[in-house]
Amino acid sequence: MSTRLQVVLDEEELEEIRRAARRHRLTVSEWVRQALRESRRAEPRRDEERKLEVVREAAEHAYPVGDIGEMLRDIESGYLGDQE
């Protein structure tokens, strides 16, 4: 099922879109559909339940952990390089 979407644009913006559509050899409608699809794909997906599931699953495991002071020294030495 298709639904019509009405968008109000000023003449200058509409003309820019017409030129872009012509450059791509598309109708204005198809150019807009493709632009909207591309924009939707660029949006981050928000699946909060899946994220929580992953965090809960990770929390069930015991991971090796080093001493925080030692870890910070290792990190800093990596930034500074071996200066010893």
C-alpha positions in Angstrom: 0.0 0.0 0.0 1.3 3.4 -0.9 0.6 6.7 0.9 1.0 10.2 -0.5 3.3 12.5 1.4 2.9 16.3 0.9 5.9 18.5 1.6 5.8 22.3 1.3 9.1 23.8 0.0 9.9 27.3 -1.1 10.6 27.8 -4.9 14.4 28.1 -4.5 14.6 24.8 -2.6 12.3 23.0 -5.0 14.4 24.2 -8.0 17.6 22.9 -6.3 15.8 19.5 -5.9 14.6 19.5 -9.5 18.2 20.2 -10.7 19.6 17.4 -8.6 16.9 15.0 -9.9 17.7 16.0 -13.5 21.5 15.4 -12.9 20.6 11.8 -11.7 18.1 11.4 -14.5 15.3 10.8 -11.9 11.9 12.3 -11.4 11.6 14.6 -8.4 9.5 12.0 -6.6 12.1 9.2 -7.1 14.9 11.5 -6.1 13.1 12.4 -2.9 12.2 8.8 -2.1 15.9 7.8 -2.5 17.1 10.7 -0.4 14.6 9.7 2.4 15.7 6.1 2.2 19.4 7.1 2.4 18.6 9.4 5.4 16.7 6.6 7.2 19.7 4.2 6.7 22.0 6.8 8.2 19.9 7.0 11.3 21.2 4.9 14.2 18.9 2.0 15.0 17.4 2.2 18.5 16.8 -1.2 19.8 17.0 -0.6 23.5 15.9 -4.1 24.5 18.7 -5.7 22.4 21.2 -3.4 24.0 20.0 -4.2 27.5 20.1 -7.9 26.6 23.7 -7.7 25.6 24.7 -5.8 28.7 22.9 -8.3 31.0 24.5 -11.2 29.2 28.0 -9.6 29.6 27.3 -8.9 33.3 26.8 -12.6 33.9 30.5 -13.4 33.0 33.7 -12.8 35.0 36.3 -11.1 33.0 39.9 -10.7 34.0 40.6 -7.2 35.4 44.0 -5.6 36.1 44.9 -3.2 38.8 43.6 0.2 37.8 46.8 2.0 38.6 48.8 -0.4 36.5 46.4 -0.2 33.7 46.5 3.6 33.7 50.3 3.5 33.7 50.3 1.1 30.7 47.9 3.4 28.8 50.0 6.5 29.6 53.2 4.8 28.5 51.5 3.8 25.3 50.7 7.5 24.6 54.2 8.7 25.5 56.1 5.8 24.0 58.9 4.0 25.7 60.9 6.8 27.3 62.8 4.5 29.7 
